Amino acid sequence: MARNEHERAFAIVRLDDFQGQEVDLRNRVTVKRIVWSEEEAEREVERLNELHDDVRYFWQATRVDRRAPS
């Protein structure tokens, strides 16, 4: 796949720590939203972390495949 077929994006991720370590990680992690700018991701993570004490939010850089499905 050509490099230009991907666009940089930022995933806002929720980690449900309150469920405890006995719960499988894939059941404690949720991609909440994808945004196009790092600044927007940072603002949204900060906002969400201020609202919620029982979960943690963070952002992760990622790529979005812009190709049409074949």
N, C-alpha and C positions, 0 to 999 in steps of 0.2 A: 504494500500500500504506500502510495506516495506521501511524503511528509506533509504536504499542503492539504491533504484530505482530512486532517484533524484540526480542530480548533481548541485552544486552551480554554478551560473552564475551571470552576472551583466548586467542589461539593461541600455542602454544609452537612456535617455528620453529627448525629445524636448518639451518645453513649449512656445507656441506662444502668448506671452503677448500682442503683438501689436494688436491683434484682439479685445481686450477689454473684460470686464467682462460680457457684454451682450451676448457674444457667449458662448454656452454651453461648459463646461470644456472638455468633451470628444471630441469636435471638435478642441480644442486648444492643446491637448496633443498627442504626437506620440512617440511610441517606435521606435527609430531610428535604433538601432542595439543591438545585444546580444553578449557579449564577455565573455571569460572564466576566466579572471583574474581581480582582483580589480585594480591592477596597470595599466593595459591597459585601463580600464574604466576611471580611473582618468586622464590619459594622453589624451585620446580622448575627454573627456568633456572639459578639459582645452584648447585643440586645437580648438574645435568648438566654445567655448565661445569667443576666441580671434578673430575668423573670422566673427562672427555675432553679431550685436548690437541690432537687433530687436527681437531676440528670446533668450531663456535661455536653456542651457543644464545642466542636472544633471544625476547622475547614481543612480541606486537602486539595491541592492542585491536581487536576486530571485533564484528560483530553476527551473531546466529543467527536465521534466519527460523523462527518458531514456527507458521506456518500449515500446515495439512494440505495435501498436494499436491492439485492439482485434476485 
